[in-house]
Amino acid sequence: MLAEVAAAGLPDWRLNKRLQILVERFTAAPEQSIPQVMGKRDFKAAYEFLDNDRVTHSAIVAGQRQASLERVERELERGCRTVLLVQDSSSFNFKAHPATEGLGPLENQHTSGFLTHSTLAISADGVPLGLIDQQVWVRDRQQMGKSGSRHERAFVDKESYKWVRGLPELCPQREERDIQWVTIADREAHIYEFLAEVLDRDQQALVRASRGRSFTSDGLELFAAVSQLPVEQHYSLHLTRHPEREEREAQVELRFGSITLVRPKRAETERETVTLWVVEVKEPHPPQGEQAIHWVLLTTLPVATLAAAQQIVQWYSYRWLIERFHYVLKSGCHLEERQLRTQPRLERLLAVFDQVAWHLLWLTYQARVTPERDCLVALDMDEWQALYATIHQTTDLPTMPPTLHEAVGWIAQLGGFLGRAGDGEPGVKVLWRGWTRLQDIVATWRLLRPSRDNGNA
């Protein structure tokens, strides 16, 4: 966690130290107010930090980016050669605090806030590796209601250009290291210019298609063209729990093939066509009351086999992680409830909360992917011992730490997770509740059991 702070490009070591304290305190109690989490001695210093013009959102995010790339390096050491870069946007609405300065409209003139576009690095097996990039902007109120003129603006001046800005700036050593970076995005990124830009940069992308946005060289609408491809396989796709559905198995059809899309009339690119691979996963007979799964996925990656098509579907399913990232920022860290009076202060606090949200998300999914790892990868000795003693109601501690899966399960139990047969794996919500409780328990544990390092065996 502290690597992000060490790498932050703040101009003064005292600012970096204050950032470190903020991240540590909010990671322990993300839902608390600044006075609550910082205490009487430090809360004024925290407000001064967030009001300091030398502290920038971009500098704090740069530290997180550097730490994320270091985790990518460790993935390479494990033999992994694919890193997924998931992009998505979110808005932060402060309509409950209308006096906040520097905000702009969101969906309409009656809402007030700012927008973000984040890029999260994820391993090929679904573990969040950290924030790579985050754009923040405020809409101009004078431009609201002028959607009719959007066709007159150049693509680079449109809000949708955020997808291009989110593409990775690949390092010169990319070919030497043989890293495959794959940008993943939802239907909003189904823009011809964006797909052309990916190809022009010789990068890789995976984008869910939106109906009616593209036509093939044969004159067919994209979805109609895909429906003519043969079904290559019927298989069972596992769907994780979602606010709109329960965890379940979907019986789907899988189609895939190569497809050529033609340039729309208003598209600002010299590419008259783009040739991509397409994968369709479709649930023809969903359970009663459930919405059918239907994804049409466009990708620059070659998809010539069933295994490759299934891999594309699996990787796209990880896009859900960035939605959970934004969910933690809103519901776990309560960013929209903060009363800091100006947009720049809120923007700086967002950068602090980015690290908090990633840590909670990482803990959730690392335990699922590597359940047998030693829990010391996530907890220090005091934390796992206090956790074990609380759950088992004993001070007779084992000599070896529990596994990560066991420890995370106990943390979730502190957060109210019952762990019944049909409950599946604990989610990030119960884990942040449990994590907060654990920090209170650890504070008492350290008070009652001083370490030998302090000379109080």
N, C-alpha and C positions, 0 to 999 in steps of 0.2 A: 504494500500500500504506500509506503513512504517513498518509493522510487519515483512516483509521479511528482511529489513535492520537490525532491532533490533536483529533478530535471526542469522544473518550472523556470521560465526566463524572467523572473521578477528582478528588478534592479537592485535589491537590497536583501542581504541575508536575513534581516529581521522580518521582512515581508514574507520570505519563504518559511521562516519559522512560524509566523502567525498562520500562514496557510496550512502548514502541517498540523497545528493545533486544531484549526477549524475542521479539517478532514477527519482527524481522529475522533473529535467530540461528536460530530454529526454522524459518523459511521456507527458509533455506539448508541445514538439516540436520534435517528433522522427526523422524527416527527416533532421534536421539541423546538420551542422558540429559542432565539439567540440568547436572551438572558438566562433561560433555563439550562441550556446546554453549556454555556460558557461560565456561568456563575458570576457572583458580584465582582470578583477581582478582574475578570477578563472580558466582560461583555462590552465595555466601552471600547476596548482595543479592537474587538471584532467589528464593531460599527465603523471605527476609524479605518480599518483595513478595507471594508467594502465601499468606503467613501473616498478612497485614495485613487487619484487619477493615474498614478504610476502602476496601479494594479489593473491589468487588462484580462478580459476573457480569453483572448487569443494566446496570451503567455501561459496562462494556467492550462489551457487545453493542449498547448505544445508539450508541456511536461507529461501529460497523459498519453499523448501520441508517442513520445519517445519510449515510455514504459511499455506501451502496447507493442511497439516494434521489437522490444527486447523479449517479450513473451512469444512473439512470432519466431524469433531466433531459437528459443527453446523448443518450439514446435518443430523447427527444422532439425534440431539435434535429435529429436525423437524419430526422425525419418518422414515427417509429414511435409508435403510439398504444395498443398493447396490452402490458401487463406481466403475466406469469404468476407467481402466488404459490403455489409448491408446498409443501404441508405433509406431514410424515411424522414418525414417532416412531422412537426407537432406545433400546436399553438398553445400559448400560456395566457389565460384570460384573467384579467384583474378587474373585472367590472365591479367587484365588491369593494374595490378601493379606487374610486373615480378620481381622487385627488392626486394619484401617482403621476408624476411628470414624465414626459418623453415617450408615452405609449401611443399606439395607433390602432386603427380599426382591425377587426379580424373578419368574421363572416359578414358583418354589417356595421353601420355607424353606431349602433347601440352597444357594441362590444369593444373592449379596450385591452390591448396587450401587445405581445411581440411573438414572432415566429422563430422556429429553429429548424435546421435540417442537419441531422446527425449521420455520421458514418461509423458503424460499429464493426470491429474486426471479430470474426468468429472462426474457430478452428473447423476443420473438415468433419469433425465428429460432434460439433454442436456446442462447444464451450466458448462463452464470450471472452475474448482476449483483451478488450479495452477499446476506448474511444480513439478513433483515428482523426476525425475532423468534425467540426460543428460550426455551421453558419448561423448567424443571428441577424435578424432585420426587423424593422418597423415599417409598416405600410403607411403610405401617404394618404391622409384623409381626403385630400383634394382629388385623388385618382379613383376614389370609390364611386361606383355607378357608371364608370366609363369603359365597361367591358367591350362595348362595340368598337372601340378604337384599338383593341389589343392586336388586331391583325396588322395595324399600321406600324407597330413597334418591331424592331429587330429582335431576333430570338435571344441574342446576348443580353438584351435589356428587359426580357420578360422574367417573371418570377420562376418559371419552369426551367430556366437556365441553371438553377440550383443543382440539377442532376449532373450537368457537365462539370460544374465546380466541384462536385463531390467525387469525381473520378480520381483515382490515386495518381500522384506524381511518382512514377516508378523510378527507383534508383538505378544508376548505371550498371550496378552489379546484378541486376535482375536476371540476365541470361546466365551469368556465371553460377548464381545460386540456384537456378532452375526453380524459381517460385512461381506458382500459378495464382495470380490475384483475380478473383471473380467478383465483380460488382453485382449485387442482387437488389432488385427494386420491385415495387408493386405496380399496379396498373397505371398510376399517375405518370410513371416514367416511360410509358409506351408512346414515345415521341420519335418521329422519323429522324429528326436532326440528332437526337441523342444516340440512337442506334448507329447512325452514320459516323458520329464522332468516335464512338467506341471502336468501330472498324478502322477509322483513319488513324487512331492511336495504336492500333494493333494490340488492343486489350481484350479482356474477356468479360462478358456480362450475361446475366440471366434476368429477364424481365417478364413479368406476367402481362399478357396482352389484354387490351380492352376492346370490347366488341365495337365494330364500326370505324376503327381508326386506321386500318390498313387494308389495302387491296393487293392481290397478287398480280403477277405479270400475265396471268390468264384472265384477268378481269373479275375474279371472284373476291368477295369479302373474306377476310382472313379466316373467320370461324367456319364459314361455309366450306372453304378450301380444306381446312383441317378435318372436317367431318367426313370428307371423302377418303381420307387415309384409312388403311385397313387396321382393325384392332389386332395388335401384336400380342397382347397378353391380358388376361383377367387375373387380378391379384388383390390381396388384402392390404390396405394402406392404414397404418395406425395414425389416428388423429388425437393430439393432446387436448387437454381441457382448455376451453376457450369461454369467454363471457357469453358467447352466443350458442355454445354447445357443450355437452359433456364429453369426456374422453370416450372414444369408441373406435371400432374397426369399420372402415368403409370398403365395400367391394366395388372395385373400380375397373374401368377399361383403360388400357394404355395404348396410345397411338404416337408415332413419331416419324419424322422425315425431314427432308430439306425443303425450304420454301423461299421464293424470291418475291419481295415486296417492292412496289413501284413508288416513286417519289410523289407525294401529294403536291398540288398546284402551288401552295404557299410555302412549301418547305425551303429553308435557306441552306442548301447544300448542293454541291456539284454532283453528288452521287445520284444517278438516275434510278438505280435499284440497289437494294441491299439483300444479300443472300444469307439466310440464317437457317438454323435448325429449329424445329418446333416440336414440343412434347405436349400432348394433351392427356390429362388424367381426368376421367369423367365417371361419376357415380350414377348409373342409369336408374337404379332402384333404391333410393335412400329409405331408411326406416321412417315410419309414419311420424309426422311432426318434425322431422329433421330436414334442414336445407341440404340439397345435393351438393357434393363437391364437384367443381368443374374449373380446372385450371388449364389455360392455354399458355404455355411458357415458351418465349422466344429466347434463343441463346446463340452466342457465337461459338460455343464449345461443340465439337463434333459429337453427334449422337447417332451412331451407326449400329448399336447393339442394345438389347434389352437391359443389360447391366448399366450401360451409360444413361439410358432413359430413366431408370429407377434412381440413379444417382442424382440426376437433375431434379427430380421430384423431391428427394430427400433434402437436398441443399436448399430448395425453395422453402421447404417447411421451416427452416431455421430463421426465415425472415421474421417470424413471430417474436423473436428475441428482442428486436429493437422496439417493438410495441411495448413489450414488458419493461424495457429500459425507460421509455417515456412514462409508462404507468407508475414506476417507482418514483420518478421525479415529481409527479403530481400527487399521487396518493400516499407514498411513503415519506417523501421529504416535504410535502405540502408547500411546494414553491408558490403556487397561486394564492396561498393564504398569507404570504409574507408581506409585511407592511414596511417597506423600505423607502417609500415616497418617490423614488426616481428609477427610471429604467436602467441606467448604468449600474446602480447598486444591485438590482435584481439580476442583471446579466452576469455580474461577478459571482453572485451567490449561485447562479445556475452552474457555473464552471466548477465551483466547489462541490455541488450536489452531483455533478456528472460522475465524479470519482466514487462518491458514496453509493450511487445507484449501480454503477458497474460492480462494485465489491459485493453487494447483496445478490446481484444477478449471477455473478461468477460462482459464489458459494452454492447457489441453488443447482446450477447445471454441472459444475465440476463433480459434485457428489453423484450425479446420475451417470456420468460418463466413466469416472474412475472410482467406483464405490469402495474398492479394496485398498486405496491409498491410505497411508498413515494420515491421521487427522491433523498432524502438526503442519501440514501444508497450509492449513487455514486457521488453526488455533494454537496459542502458546500453551505452555504447561499449566499455568494457573487456570486458563479458560477450560481446557478439557477436564482437569481434575475437579474444578468447581461444578462443571456440568455433570460429570459422572456421579459425584457425591449427592447432588440435588435429585437427579433422576432415580438413583438407587437407594437414596436415604441411608447412606453409610459413609463413614470416613475411612473404610478399609479399601484403599485404592489399588488398582492393578499396577504392576510394574511397567507394562507396555501400554501405550496409548491405544484407544479404539480406532477403528477404521473411520474414514471420512463419512461413509454412508451411515454408520452407527451414530456418529456425532451429530451430523446434520439432522438425522431423524429425531434425536433427543432435543435439539434446538427447536425443531418444528413442534415437538410435543409441548415445550414451554410456551409456544405461540398459539396453542389450542388445537393442533393437529391430532386427530384421533388414531390415524393409522389403521383404519379398518380395511378389510380385504378389498373392498371396492373403491377405496379412496385414492389409489395410485400413489405417485410420488408427491411429497409436499411442494407447494408452490412458493413463489417469492414473498407473497403476502404474509403467510404464517411464519416464514423464516425471519422477516424483518421484525415481526412482533416478538418471536422467540429470542432473536439476537439482542434486542433491547432489554428483555428480561435478564438474559444471561449476563450482560454487562453490569447490571445492578448486583447480581449474585456474586460476580467476580470481585467487585469492589469490596463487598463484605468479606469474601473469602480471603482477600489479601490483607484485610485489616486484622482478621482473627488468626491468620497463619502467615506471619512475616517470613520472608524468604531468608535462607542462610546467607545470601549475599549481604544482607543488612546486619549480620552478626546476631540474629535473633532466632536461632534454630528452635 
